[in-house]
Amino acid sequence: MRPFAQCLLALCLPLAPASAQRQGAATITPADIAARVGVLADDSMGGRFTPSPELDRAADYVAAEFARFGLEPAGDSGGFIQRYTLEQPVPDTAGSFITIGRTRIRFGTDAIPWAAGGTVEPVTGRTVLVTGMLPPRRGLDLEGAIVIAAVGTDGTGQPTAQGRAVLRAITQANPAAVLIPVDSPDEVWPTVVSQRFRTVLAPAWLSSRGIPHVEVRDRAIGPALGAVGVDLGVARQSTGEVQTRPLDLPIIVVSRTRAAEATTAPNVAALLRGADPVLRDEVIVVSAHMDHVGVTGRGRCRAVGADSICNGADDNASGTVSVIELAEAFATQAPRPRRSILFLTVSGEERGMWGSDYFAAHPPVPIDQLVADINLDMVGRNWPDTIVAIGREHSDLGTTLGRVEAAHPELRMTVRDDPWPNERFYYRSDHYNFARRGVPVLFFFNGTHVDYHRPSDHPDKIDAEKQARLTQLVFYLVDEIANAPTRPQWVPRSYREIVDSN
């Protein structure tokens, strides 16, 4: 290339000078990571359960760091914190019932809400039987249907983890109602009923959607299904991908809840505005969840001996700290990247990815201006020189990551594809709430370990040196995305399977 042409090309290159990149990356240090994980995963944070005063304290800590870096608030009312509402619905058994033909099934006796669906008028529609254990690759045609979900159940008659994944796919298809036949033994069913009457929190924006989900005992619904050729025992044993079958079975569902108390939980969001007057309207999200499973007696932590606090150092103080470190690195870098970067820590991931679902539905900019989400969840343990990047096959972010990895051998960080496809981790962390709305994503994850969701996930087990190198790799990746001439692009087939199916 001629020298003059090289000069012209250099003028067009969007990347910040290498010295500026190195300056930003150099702020990411093992000492800072260890210190910040020590703060977020300290016993005083009480496992950061959603909701809890300790989670609010963690959110305040993150917000204070963002403010100290000089970032713009991107939360509610000019602040860094965005709050979402959680409700405590209680079933209204007197006003709820199901009719199948001439049979009326009473709530509290043979039926009980499985998930809050708000107070709705009687719903009817075509009846569809859903079987199978693997969530569908494409969207289900269940709009406005009364769905009978014959999913697998465990020893108590309740839906298994795979069954719950199928139920989520059914809900995303916007049915009128979902009936879940359960084979709970007589000695277990009273406990199931009493648990449903506990004041269990649920996201207000989900419960208001008005899609009732009702567990119905086999003894109540089985005869009607048998009359149209459905054997529930056989239907539950279907292990393949979800299948649907129309049934000539008229059903009416009325599922109501009584008024309940409400509370809120926090997300924390901060914006680094890009330098390009046009591209600054495009925003890259860098995310992690800051919540964990709490303490024994208030949360989902199971004590081990005298230790009753699940500190959540790797899950996910590590990812939260990486987001903080990246915010500081980009705030330090000059000149700034061309695109804007939004640094986001969410809550409620451990309870159903609540915070990211709310944020993705209520972003500070239109969703089509979010060009990528880079999510970090559990990034401080396991292999010292390897990290898994889940979802790289679904967009050209994977190609960009490969290029950045090759350009920085000094980081000694090998990126692997997902080695656990059967675990379906792509669908199990906060990036998925962006992906299903059309935002290309990458998910950095080091896998689980023996301390996962246990009190032994302590700060002293974090490999801060490894996490620093990984976070620097993510810094260079985000910098390249932020300065690229074009925004990331989906692989068309993946877009159809992940976005169009939602």
Secondary structure, DSSP 4 states (H G I P E B T S, - for coil): --HHHHHHHHHH--SPPHHHHHHHHHT--HHHHHHHHHHHTSGGGGGGPSS-HHHHHHHHHHHHHHHHTTPEE-SGGGSSEEEEEEE--EE-STT-EEEETTEEEEBTTTEEEEE-------B---EEEEE-SB--SS----TT-EEEE---B-TTS-B-HHHHHHHHHHHHT--SEEEEEE---TTTHHHHHHHHTS---EEHHHHTT---EEEEEHHHHHHHHHHTT--HHHHHT--SB-EEEEE---EEEE--EE---EEEEEEEEEEE--SSTTGGGSEEEEEEE----EETTEES---BTTB-B---IIIIIIHHHHHHHHHHHHHH-SSPPSSEEEEEEES-GGGTSHHHHHHHHS-SS-GGGEEEEEEE-S-SSS-TTEEEEETGGGBTHHHHHHHHHHH-GGG--EEE--S-GGG-GGGSSTHHHHHTTT--EEEEE----TTTTSTT--GGG--HHHHHHHHHHHHHHHHHHHH-SS---B-HHHHHHHTTT-
